[in-house]
């Protein structure tokens, strides 16, 4: 089975591991917040440094479309902007920052996505969406005492919605 999967239906816990989570990060503005999340992807080998710049450039050019709900953002760029492997990172900010979104500012949870194509990340994104769609889960993310507690929550979401095939 692992040969068949080859990441096609990667689950959230496979792409958002403890090395890609940082809690209570200081950021003066949305660009620092995106840079913090992107740097985790670079450190884990999932993206190149220019990918972080591309995420910021996209948000500057296209506006705060990356703020997907109350208090959370999903910065990303194109695979050719420097993605090396599928990955998601999570930064919880110590103090929320404004991204310029009328309804959903300020943001304190930033999930950076490094997608290698248009398909491999869909299962993981669906699970992330389910996680962020639960007020209780979002509250747990915001109050988690440590990375292990966040990982446990992500493991639970992945277990509740396992990958097919």
C-alpha positions, 0 to 999 in steps of 0.5 A: 500500500505505501507504494500506491499512496506515494503522498497522493492522499497525504493526511494532515499528520504526515505533512504537519509534524512537530518540527513544523509547529511553533507556538507563541511566536512574536510577529510585529505584522502579517509579513513577519507572521508569514515569514515565521511559518515559511521559515519552518517549511524551509528548516524542514526541507519542504521549501526553499527560502524564495518560497517564503518571499513568494508567499508574502509577495502573493499576499501583497499583490492579491490582498488578504485572501489567505485569511480564510476564517476568523483568526487564521490564515493559509499563506501559500505560493505556487509549487514552482516558487520553491517547493521541495516537498509537500508540507504544512507549518503552523505558527501560533502568534503570541499576539494576533496581527492584522492582515487587512481582512475586514471580517476575519482579522486579527489573525493568531494562527498561520498555516503555511502550505507548500504544495508540490502539485494541485492534488497531493495536499487535498486530503490534508487540506480537507482535514485542516479545514475540518479542524479549523471548522470546529470552534472547540478544536480551534480553541484547543489550538489557541490554548495548547500548552505545548507542541505535543498537545497540538500534535495530539489534536492533529493526530485525532483529526487524521484518525477521524478521517483516514486517507483512502486507498 
